[in-house]
Amino acid sequence: MFQSKIAGIGYYVPKNVYTNQDLTRFMDTSDEWIQERTGIKERRYADRIGETTTTMAVEASKIAIERANTTAEEIDFIIFATLSPDYYFPGCGVLLQREMGMKEVGALDIRNQCSGFIYALSVADQFIKTGMYKNILVVGSEKHSFALDYSTRGRSVSVIFGDGAGAVVLQPTTEADKGILSTHLHSDGADAEKLAMYYPGASGGIWLDEKPKWPEQELGGMLMTAEMLEDGTAFPVMDGQAVFKKAVVKFPEVIGEALAKNNLTTQDITLLVPHQANLRISQFIQKTLKLNDDQVFNNIQKYGNTTAASVPIALCEAWEAGKIKEGDLICLAAFGAGFTWGSALIRW
């Protein structure tokens, strides 16, 4: 059986920089308020027209494919993780395949939000190990900026998120103790509504234990209404405290699970690349695991939370900065809506 290795990696972020000060034009907030709660100083927003989740993914994929010394024509499978697809359906995987002029390869879309890239990497790892595919393009890409509530009401969510894309090419290797050592995936839907976007959706909110608010729900469907825009239910919602409390428990757990599986300890980690959810969460994890500053990579200060794209963007930036070298032990971990969480341990 083969091992899977990351043969090439790339990322793309839009040119439009929005600082915390820029957001004060739309809502009652401040640079101090945002940094104190999230650690974020600025984020990138895609162009409103012409720049999409797929087009950003294309740019990141081009770089990853070139660095893997392969071509788009040689990619034999695509796994695309996003919660902000160009269309509700079809998924972005086929749009990426079309835009890059690939052959008629399989395209799988992953909907695991912040943990999407870890889930996608785990799926790709299984395909490589069994010999089914030899060049798998794994992508995380998000365009959040088009669907956020930029009023004061929505500031606790909207100040956090940014746009961007990251991609890797996974290939087989026969080198022992090299590449992806193991991946670990979990979920718990008990608190699914703590971090969610309720609409559009077929349920019309039936899981919220509330009586129907609009006639459309009573008729079994759901249409966008003025009331939804007015009360904020048309936008993503988040119970920040609930997410924080769960994340600071599950992050260390799933990292420890990966280390135990491979008979390693936190001191063996060269670099932990966590999902960039909140700088305070990353700092809490670092303290819990007793990792030093050189063992943890954060870039949320520049890009905000790019959900499924955050791990590959951060991983690529760390690699480009020379913080990842051959033989290093890299741990990836993520936690997000669902709740879902996961980790991957990689010998570079």
C-alpha positions in Angstrom: 0.0 0.0 0.0 1.2 3.5 -0.9 1.6 6.5 1.4 0.2 9.8 0.3 2.4 12.9 0.1 1.7 16.6 -0.6 3.6 17.1 -3.8 2.6 20.6 -4.5 0.8 23.4 -2.6 -0.6 26.8 -3.5 -2.9 29.6 -2.3 -4.7 32.7 -3.5 -6.2 35.6 -1.7 -8.0 38.5 -3.3 -6.3 41.9 -3.7 -9.0 43.8 -1.8 -7.8 44.4 1.8 -10.4 45.4 4.3 -9.0 46.5 7.7 -11.0 46.6 10.9 -11.2 50.4 10.5 -12.8 49.9 7.1 -15.6 48.0 8.7 -16.5 50.9 11.0 -18.1 52.5 8.0 -20.8 49.9 8.1 -21.3 49.0 11.7 -20.7 50.1 15.3 -17.3 48.5 16.0 -13.6 49.3 16.4 -10.2 47.9 15.6 -9.7 47.4 19.4 -13.0 45.5 19.8 -12.3 43.2 16.9 -8.7 42.4 17.8 -9.5 41.8 21.4 -12.1 39.2 20.5 -10.6 37.6 17.5 -7.0 38.7 16.9 -8.0 39.8 13.4 -6.5 43.0 11.9 -7.7 42.7 8.3 -9.2 40.3 5.8 -9.5 39.9 2.0 -12.7 40.3 0.1 -13.2 39.0 -3.5 -14.4 41.3 -6.2 -18.2 41.4 -6.1 -18.4 40.4 -9.8 -16.2 38.0 -11.7 -14.3 36.6 -8.7 -15.9 33.5 -7.2 -15.2 30.6 -5.0 -14.2 28.6 -8.2 -12.0 31.3 -9.8 -10.0 31.7 -6.6 -9.7 27.9 -6.4 -8.4 27.9 -10.0 -5.6 30.3 -9.1 -4.5 28.3 -6.0 -4.7 25.1 -8.0 -2.5 26.3 -10.8 0.3 27.0 -8.3 -0.1 23.7 -6.5 -0.1 21.7 -9.8 3.0 23.5 -11.0 4.9 22.9 -7.8 3.9 19.2 -8.0 5.7 19.1 -11.4 2.5 17.9 -13.1 -0.2 19.3 -15.3 -4.0 19.9 -15.1 -4.4 17.1 -17.7 -2.7 14.6 -15.3 -5.1 15.3 -12.4 -7.3 12.2 -12.0 -9.6 13.3 -9.2 -10.8 16.5 -7.6 -12.0 17.0 -4.0 -13.4 20.5 -3.4 -14.3 21.7 0.1 -16.4 24.8 0.5 -19.5 26.2 2.3 -19.9 29.1 -0.1 -20.3 27.4 -3.6 -20.9 29.5 -6.7 -24.2 27.7 -7.2 -26.4 25.8 -4.7 -25.9 23.0 -7.2 -23.9 21.9 -9.1 -20.9 21.9 -6.8 -17.7 23.7 -7.4 -15.7 20.6 -8.2 -17.1 20.3 -11.7 -16.8 24.1 -12.3 -13.1 23.8 -11.4 -12.7 20.9 -13.8 -14.3 22.9 -16.6 -12.3 26.1 -15.9 -9.0 24.2 -15.9 -9.7 22.2 -19.0 -9.2 18.9 -17.3 -10.3 15.6 -18.7 -13.5 13.9 -17.5 -12.3 13.1 -14.0 -14.4 12.5 -10.9 -15.2 15.6 -8.8 -16.3 15.3 -5.2 -17.7 18.3 -3.1 -17.2 18.3 0.6 -19.5 20.2 2.9 -17.8 20.2 6.3 -17.3 23.9 6.7 -14.2 24.8 8.8 -13.1 21.1 8.9 -13.7 20.7 5.2 -10.1 20.6 4.1 -9.1 18.0 6.7 -12.0 15.8 5.7 -11.1 16.3 2.0 -7.5 15.4 2.7 -8.5 12.3 4.6 -10.7 11.1 1.7 -7.9 11.8 -0.8 -5.5 9.9 1.4 -7.6 6.7 1.2 -7.8 6.9 -2.6 -4.0 7.3 -2.9 -3.2 4.5 -0.5 -5.4 2.0 -2.4 -3.8 3.0 -5.7 -7.0 4.2 -7.2 -5.7 7.6 -8.1 -2.2 9.1 -8.5 -2.8 12.9 -8.7 -5.6 14.2 -6.6 -6.3 17.9 -6.4 -7.6 18.8 -2.9 -9.0 22.3 -2.6 -10.5 24.6 0.0 -12.0 27.8 -1.2 -14.5 30.4 0.2 -16.2 33.6 -0.8 -17.9 34.7 2.4 -18.1 38.4 1.7 -21.2 38.2 -0.5 -23.4 36.7 2.3 -22.6 38.5 5.5 -24.7 40.9 7.6 -22.6 44.1 7.6 -24.9 45.9 10.1 -24.1 46.3 13.8 -26.6 43.4 14.4 -24.3 41.0 12.5 -20.9 42.3 13.5 -20.1 39.4 15.8 -20.0 37.1 12.7 -19.2 39.4 9.8 -15.9 40.8 11.3 -14.5 37.3 11.5 -14.7 36.0 7.9 -12.6 36.6 4.8 -12.2 35.1 1.3 -9.5 33.0 -0.2 -8.4 29.6 -1.5 -5.8 27.0 -0.9 -4.9 23.8 -2.8 -2.6 20.8 -2.6 -1.8 17.9 -5.0 -1.6 14.6 -3.3 0.6 11.9 -4.9 1.7 8.4 -3.9 5.1 7.6 -2.3 6.7 4.4 -1.3 9.0 6.0 1.2 8.4 4.6 4.7 7.3 7.0 7.4 6.7 9.8 4.8 3.6 11.8 3.9 0.3 11.5 5.6 0.8 9.3 8.7 -2.9 9.3 9.8 -6.1 11.3 9.7 -8.9 11.5 12.4 -12.4 12.7 11.8 -15.3 13.4 14.2 -18.7 15.0 14.4 -21.4 15.8 17.0 -24.7 17.3 15.7 -26.2 18.0 19.1 -25.5 21.7 18.9 -25.7 22.1 15.1 -27.7 25.3 15.3 -25.0 27.1 17.4 -23.2 27.9 14.2 -25.3 27.7 11.1 -26.9 29.4 8.1 -30.5 28.2 8.3 -31.7 29.3 4.8 -31.8 28.5 2.0 -32.8 25.0 3.1 -35.5 22.5 2.6 -36.3 22.3 6.3 -37.6 25.8 6.6 -36.3 25.8 10.2 -38.1 22.8 11.5 -35.1 21.8 13.6 -35.3 25.0 15.6 -38.2 23.9 17.8 -40.1 27.0 16.8 -43.5 27.5 15.2 -43.5 28.6 11.6 -42.9 32.3 11.2 -44.0 32.7 7.6 -46.8 31.3 5.4 -44.3 29.8 3.0 -43.1 27.4 5.8 -46.6 26.3 6.5 -46.9 25.4 2.9 -43.8 23.2 3.1 -41.4 25.5 1.4 -39.1 28.4 2.1 -38.8 31.6 0.2 -36.5 34.6 1.1 -38.7 37.2 2.7 -38.3 40.8 3.9 -38.8 39.6 7.5 -35.8 37.2 7.2 -33.6 40.1 6.1 -34.9 42.3 8.8 -34.4 39.9 11.7 -31.1 38.5 10.4 -32.2 34.9 10.0 -31.1 35.1 6.3 -27.5 35.4 7.4 -25.1 33.0 9.2 -25.6 32.9 13.0 -23.1 31.9 15.7 -23.1 31.4 19.4 -19.5 32.4 19.9 -19.2 31.3 23.5 -20.6 27.8 22.7 -18.2 27.4 19.7 -15.2 28.5 21.8 -16.0 26.2 24.7 -16.3 23.2 22.4 -13.3 24.1 20.2 -10.8 24.4 23.0 -11.7 20.9 24.2 -11.9 19.1 20.8 -8.8 20.7 19.2 -6.4 19.3 21.8 -8.3 15.9 21.9 -8.0 15.3 18.2 -4.4 16.4 18.1 -3.6 14.1 20.9 -5.4 11.3 19.1 -3.2 11.7 16.1 0.0 11.8 18.2 -1.0 8.7 20.2 -1.8 6.8 17.0 1.8 7.3 15.8 3.5 7.0 19.2 4.5 10.6 19.2 4.2 13.5 21.7 3.6 17.2 21.4 7.3 17.8 21.6 7.8 15.9 18.3 5.6 18.4 16.5 7.6 20.7 14.3 4.6 22.9 13.4 1.0 22.9 14.3 -1.2 24.5 11.6 -4.7 25.0 13.1 -7.7 26.1 11.3 -7.7 29.9 11.6 -11.0 30.3 13.6 -10.0 32.7 16.2 -6.5 33.7 17.5 -7.7 33.3 21.1 -8.6 29.6 20.3 -5.2 29.0 18.8 -3.4 30.6 21.8 -5.5 28.5 24.2 -4.6 25.3 22.3 -0.9 26.3 22.3 -1.0 26.8 26.1 -2.9 23.6 26.7 -0.4 21.5 24.7 2.6 23.4 26.0 3.8 24.3 22.6 6.3 27.1 22.0 5.7 30.0 19.6 7.8 28.4 16.9 5.6 25.3 16.9 2.3 27.1 16.0 1.5 29.0 12.8 -1.2 31.6 12.7 -2.1 34.0 9.9 -5.7 34.9 10.9 -4.4 38.4 11.7 -4.1 39.0 7.9 -6.9 37.0 6.4 -9.6 36.4 9.0 -11.4 33.0 9.1 -11.5 31.6 5.5 -13.1 28.3 6.8 -12.3 25.4 4.5 -9.5 27.5 2.9 -7.7 28.5 6.1 -5.7 25.3 6.7 -4.2 25.1 3.1 -3.6 28.9 3.0 -1.8 28.8 6.3 0.1 25.6 5.4 1.3 27.1 2.1 2.4 30.4 3.8 4.3 28.5 6.4 6.0 26.4 3.7 6.9 29.5 1.6 8.3 31.1 4.7 10.7 28.2 5.2 9.0 27.0 8.4 8.4 23.6 6.9 11.2 21.5 5.7 11.7 17.9 4.5 11.4 15.5 7.4 9.4 17.9 9.7 6.4 16.6 11.6 3.3 18.8 10.7 0.0 18.6 12.4 -3.1 20.0 10.9 -6.3 20.4 12.9 -9.7 22.0 12.5 -13.0 22.5 14.3 -16.2 24.1 13.0 -19.9 24.1 12.2 -21.7 20.8 12.6 -19.9 20.4 14.9 -17.2 18.6 13.0 -13.5 18.4 13.7 -10.4 16.5 12.6 -6.7 16.3 12.5 -4.0 15.0 10.1 -0.4 14.2 11.0 2.1 14.6 8.1 5.8 13.7 7.8 6.9 16.3 5.2 
